[in-house]
Amino acid sequence: MVLQVPLAASTAFGAVLQLGPLAAFGLLYARRVRTLAHARQAVPGWRQACFYGGCVTIAAALTSLGSPSQELLWAHMVEHLLLGDIASLLLVLGLTGPLIAPILRIGLFSRLRVLAHPLIALPLWALDLYAWHLPIFYQAALRHSWVHALEHVMFVGFGMNMWMCLFGPLPMPRWFGGGAKVAYILAVRLAETVLANVFVWSGTAFYPFYASGDAAAHISPVTDQQIAGGVMMVEGSVLTLCLCCWLFLVAMREAEERQDLLELARARGLELSEERAKRAVQAGRAGELRRRLEGAAPKEAAGASPPPLLASS
């Protein structure tokens, strides 16, 4: 009991340390959403719901699992998966190009866009995941609130960067199409599955910190670790299936939108390449391009320069 008081106090302090910036992040998002609504670049309601859902997921993980995660490894694993996988994915789904435009105009952040390249984002995410599960860093996070807060910030940050390749508003390389995205998801799952199998089959408890919590729960440290690995495998399998289905539906919708734009351009005698239509659809500007096509005069296809959007989308 003597050790539980400072532990609880440390957990509460760590939650406050992380929930404060989270609240500020949410308020900045809400302010930007209102600004875009007035500028007729409204963020779709479902994207706002995803973003706020991500914030709620983070808050729930920190408040409801904060103390249990200090006592049982499997509870801490649930907390990390909620932060690094689910919450970070929801936050990315809540972003649009116009929403993050002011951030990208800042020199430093503009240069950091290179980190969102698929061949960079995935290794960075995997390195962060494996490094924090090394006993020296993992147990340091359990013992020090500021290290724990840093761990969570990095899980969310590198998680968002990893998901940005699939669902974010930043432009991706042309080769990163449907097949490459599926391979990317499978690579993410493989990285987590390898770590999960290490937990399940090692036969050795990696984190002595949980010994007292395991004893209170009447399970062995190895069993606790095996449950944690099982949780990671199940969550990864379900998420992978959902994301592959999502990508399939998105690919079908984008193909239909792209074909509709091309047919509209042909019907109005306008010149629109398939590549330009594809870029517009992928950037979420299909509606804007459609309005330009509908408002453009057919004579523009006969020799005049195409409308600005047709040349740049």
BELSULTA-V564118 format. One record per residue. N is the residue number from 0. RES is the residue in one small letter. D_CENTER is the distance of its C-alpha to the mean C-alpha in whole Angstrom. Layout:
N&RES&D_CENTER / N&RES&D_CENTER
This chain:
0&m&39 / 1&v&40 / 2&l&36 / 3&q&34 / 4&v&35 / 5&p&33 / 6&l&31 / 7&a&30 / 8&a&30 / 9&s&28 / 10&t&25 / 11&a&26 / 12&f&26 / 13&g&23 / 14&a&21 / 15&v&23 / 16&l&22 / 17&q&18 / 18&l&18 / 19&g&20 / 20&p&18 / 21&l&15 / 22&a&18 / 23&a&19 / 24&f&15 / 25&g&16 / 26&l&19 / 27&l&18 / 28&y&16 / 29&a&19 / 30&r&21 / 31&r&19 / 32&v&19 / 33&r&23 / 34&t&24 / 35&l&22 / 36&a&24 / 37&h&27 / 38&a&27 / 39&r&26 / 40&q&22 / 41&a&21 / 42&v&18 / 43&p&18 / 44&g&18 / 45&w&15 / 46&r&13 / 47&q&14 / 48&a&14 / 49&c&11 / 50&f&10 / 51&y&13 / 52&g&12 / 53&g&9 / 54&c&12 / 55&v&14 / 56&t&13 / 57&i&12 / 58&a&16 / 59&a&17 / 60&a&16 / 61&l&18 / 62&t&21 / 63&s&22 / 64&l&21 / 65&g&22 / 66&s&25 / 67&p&25 / 68&s&22 / 69&q&25 / 70&e&28 / 71&l&26 / 72&l&24 / 73&w&22 / 74&a&21 / 75&h&20 / 76&m&18 / 77&v&17 / 78&e&15 / 79&h&13 / 80&l&12 / 81&l&11 / 82&l&10 / 83&g&8 / 84&d&7 / 85&i&7 / 86&a&7 / 87&s&4 / 88&l&3 / 89&l&6 / 90&l&6 / 91&v&5 / 92&l&7 / 93&g&9 / 94&l&10 / 95&t&13 / 96&g&15 / 97&p&18 / 98&l&16 / 99&i&15 / 100&a&18 / 101&p&20 / 102&i&17 / 103&l&18 / 104&r&21 / 105&i&22 / 106&g&23 / 107&l&21 / 108&f&17 / 109&s&19 / 110&r&20 / 111&l&16 / 112&r&15 / 113&v&16 / 114&l&14 / 115&a&11 / 116&h&14 / 117&p&13 / 118&l&16 / 119&i&15 / 120&a&11 / 121&l&12 / 122&p&15 / 123&l&14 / 124&w&11 / 125&a&14 / 126&l&16 / 127&d&14 / 128&l&14 / 129&y&18 / 130&a&19 / 131&w&18 / 132&h&20 / 133&l&23 / 134&p&26 / 135&i&27 / 136&f&23 / 137&y&22 / 138&q&26 / 139&a&26 / 140&a&22 / 141&l&24 / 142&r&27 / 143&h&26 / 144&s&24 / 145&w&23 / 146&v&22 / 147&h&20 / 148&a&18 / 149&l&17 / 150&e&16 / 151&h&14 / 152&v&13 / 153&m&12 / 154&f&10 / 155&v&8 / 156&g&8 / 157&f&8 / 158&g&5 / 159&m&3 / 160&n&6 / 161&m&6 / 162&w&4 / 163&m&6 / 164&c&9 / 165&l&9 / 166&f&8 / 167&g&8 / 168&p&12 / 169&l&13 / 170&p&16 / 171&m&15 / 172&p&18 / 173&r&21 / 174&w&21 / 175&f&17 / 176&g&18 / 177&g&18 / 178&g&19 / 179&a&18 / 180&k&14 / 181&v&16 / 182&a&17 / 183&y&14 / 184&i&12 / 185&l&16 / 186&a&15 / 187&v&12 / 188&r&14 / 189&l&17 / 190&a&16 / 191&e&15 / 192&t&18 / 193&v&21 / 194&l&20 / 195&a&20 / 196&n&24 / 197&v&25 / 198&f&24 / 199&v&26 / 200&w&29 / 201&s&30 / 202&g&32 / 203&t&32 / 204&a&30 / 205&f&28 / 206&y&28 / 207&p&31 / 208&f&30 / 209&y&29 / 210&a&33 / 211&s&34 / 212&g&32 / 213&d&32 / 214&a&36 / 215&a&35 / 216&a&33 / 217&h&36 / 218&i&34 / 219&s&34 / 220&p&31 / 221&v&31 / 222&t&30 / 223&d&28 / 224&q&26 / 225&q&26 / 226&i&25 / 227&a&22 / 228&g&22 / 229&g&22 / 230&v&20 / 231&m&17 / 232&m&19 / 233&v&19 / 234&e&15 / 235&g&14 / 236&s&17 / 237&v&16 / 238&l&12 / 239&t&13 / 240&l&16 / 241&c&14 / 242&l&12 / 243&c&15 / 244&c&17 / 245&w&14 / 246&l&15 / 247&f&18 / 248&l&19 / 249&v&17 / 250&a&19 / 251&m&22 / 252&r&21 / 253&e&21 / 254&a&24 / 255&e&26 / 256&e&25 / 257&r&26 / 258&q&29 / 259&d&30 / 260&l&30 / 261&l&32 / 262&e&34 / 263&l&35 / 264&a&35 / 265&r&38 / 266&a&40 / 267&r&40 / 268&g&41 / 269&l&38 / 270&e&37 / 271&l&33 / 272&s&32 / 273&e&29 / 274&e&27 / 275&r&27 / 276&a&26 / 277&k&23 / 278&r&22 / 279&a&22 / 280&v&21 / 281&q&18 / 282&a&17 / 283&g&18 / 284&r&22 / 285&a&24 / 286&g&25 / 287&e&26 / 288&l&28 / 289&r&29 / 290&r&31 / 291&r&32 / 292&l&34 / 293&e&35 / 294&g&37 / 295&a&38 / 296&a&42 / 297&p&42 / 298&k&45 / 299&e&42 / 300&a&41 / 301&a&45 / 302&g&45 / 303&a&43 / 304&s&40 / 305&p&37 / 306&p&35 / 307&p&33 / 308&l&29 / 309&l&31 / 310&a&31 / 311&s&28 / 312&s&25
